Amino acid sequence: MKYLHLLTANLKRKKIRTVLTIGSFVVALFLFGLLVIVRGAFSQGVDIAGVDRLFIINKVSIIQSLPLAYRDRLLATPGVKEVTFSNWFGGVYQDPKNFIPFFAVDEESYRQMYPEFHIDDDQWAAFMGDREGAVVGAKTAKRFGWKIGDRIPIMGTIYPGNWEFNIRGIYTAKRPQDDTTQFWFHWKRLDESSPQKGAVGWYIVRIKNPDDAAKVAKSIDDEFANSPYETKTDTEKAFAASWVKQMGNIEFLILSIGAVVFFTLLLVTGNTMAIAVRERTAELAVLKAVGFSDTFVMVFVLAESLFLAFIGGGLGLLLAKGWSLMGDPTGGLLPFFYFPVKFMIAGILLALAVGTIAGILPAISAMRLRVVDALRRV
Amino acid sequence: MVRVDGRGDGKSLVCVRGLEKNYRRGSEVIHVLQNLNLDVDKGEFVAFMGPSGSGKSTLLNLLGGIDLPSKGSITVDGDEISHMSGGKLTTWRARHVGFIFQMYNLLPVLTAFQNVELPLLLTKLSGAERRKHVETALSVVGLADRMNHYPRQLSGGQEQRVAIARAIVADPTFLLCDEPTGDLDRKSADEIMALIERLVREFGKTVLLVTHDPMVAERANVTLHLDKGVLVEGTVAEARA
């Protein structure tokens, strides 16, 4: 700590340069944060998908349905523990921009399949007892100011007409990355008004042993092979990943942008540190002359670089965190705007790594500086 | 006592024997110091004079342990420094040497207090003890009231006095002054020399000083001349006679 004033004093030497260097770290790490948040928004389903759940869709396309009769056959498949199903219901609340994921769910089995979502028993019982009942995620309820007992008008798009639902429950989740934007209502109600009876959007099965996922998936697809409704079964994670992939290689895009930004930052900081050391040659020589060791001088220069990286990186990450806390800016399309702590730590480590790489060469040149040569240059 | 004939008893504070320093410029070898001997007792004030390129600063750098000789030995207060490793030499410098440079070489981002405190950061003294030492050193050089000033807020003479305070604050074995008045006007130079004399007289410091200025050299107890890498006592003309 007794050397801290040496470090801070040097940063005050060229205030504009220090501010600009810190600023470049702020921008880079803020961008890093945004990229992580956006990547997370796209791939959140992949990260949180249940390891013991399989997702079964029509082999032709997810928009093709499967027969309700498959439920019992799925339950009879070796390795399958339980089954549920749901349908996508395209709906609009007030404005098409207000995106909400509406699902018609099998009320008998859906809640059990997703224990990560929590809803009070009495609320669930009220939902079960009301044919027009619905359960919404806490985020969506908060977004639109819905309360239990509210009657919500929804305009159907895939299933046209004006639909009205009574909010009977609000579910929550423990993990911040869990999706609490969904809107569930009774599958039976959808089925009653659908021209194609007994049409299920997709099935979700829980398997007894996650290690058997591939085997059970194959058994299911084999079971329905050569039928009018062949199936395609994947783990929930694989399904979510393929869904994300349809939007393009987000990961590659993010990595490319991130790499360019950090390489540029490396050059900027490296140049700054090199200039800072060059213009302080005599001072570093004096430090050595009065008894500071070569190692101290090296660490001193490196610490300066790391200090800039830490302050700038930390500010950038905090800004990104603040941005994520402001919530989803896409009107519900990407509801998971969350900046996990582990990525904040990764961001700081990344900033420190850039600080180290940028500072190491100037630090070594400072360490190797010969006092006599340096003083002769004054 | 100061001797340049190499016949001292080896018990002097500074004892130099057969010192040589050569530089290589391409294929040419430049002999800066040749077979130089020197004995300086504690409390002496020695001035080194000589033309540019005669090796005065090189000698001072060697004595201060910031350069290594090509040949010969340097012993200071019983420590043979000419073969010390870099790390040991650094530690030795911190304990034994106080440097005073022509250009003061204060750190512009630090206050006078912080500049003087620098050598003490290497010690185990507490913050309060360091403060006491720094205040004492600044009082000795007459700048106790300027301790919070930055170098840019001080005159050249005041900057050099801060540099002197920095050199003496850790109570080193000897002070090495390389043209300490070279960048000052006559009045400031006189003040600096008076201060250095006082350090010798009142505090018993050993001072080795390099200068071009005969008026500065006159204030030393002994003046030694370097001519073509060889040390002679008195003026060069006297020595040749």
Boltz contact constraints between the chains, C-beta under 6 A:
constraints:
  - contact:
      token1: [A, 2]
      token2: [B, 121]
      max_distance: 6.0
  - contact:
      token1: [A, 9]
      token2: [B, 109]
      max_distance: 6.0
  - contact:
      token1: [A, 9]
      token2: [B, 110]
      max_distance: 6.0
  - contact:
      token1: [A, 10]
      token2: [B, 109]
      max_distance: 6.0
  - contact:
      token1: [A, 13]
      token2: [B, 109]
      max_distance: 6.0
  - contact:
      token1: [A, 283]
      token2: [B, 107]
      max_distance: 6.0
  - contact:
      token1: [A, 286]
      token2: [B, 105]
      max_distance: 6.0
  - contact:
      token1: [A, 289]
      token2: [B, 66]
      max_distance: 6.0
  - contact:
      token1: [A, 289]
      token2: [B, 99]
      max_distance: 6.0
  - contact:
      token1: [A, 290]
      token2: [B, 118]
      max_distance: 6.0
  - contact:
      token1: [A, 290]
      token2: [B, 119]
      max_distance: 6.0
  - contact:
      token1: [A, 291]
      token2: [B, 90]
      max_distance: 6.0
  - contact:
      token1: [A, 291]
      token2: [B, 93]
      max_distance: 6.0
  - contact:
      token1: [A, 291]
      token2: [B, 94]
      max_distance: 6.0
  - contact:
      token1: [A, 291]
      token2: [B, 122]
      max_distance: 6.0
  - contact:
      token1: [A, 293]
      token2: [B, 90]
      max_distance: 6.0
  - contact:
      token1: [A, 371]
      token2: [B, 66]
      max_distance: 6.0
  - contact:
      token1: [A, 372]
      token2: [B, 61]
      max_distance: 6.0
  - contact:
      token1: [A, 372]
      token2: [B, 66]
      max_distance: 6.0
  - contact:
      token1: [A, 372]
      token2: [B, 67]
      max_distance: 6.0
  - contact:
      token1: [A, 378]
      token2: [B, 103]
      max_distance: 6.0
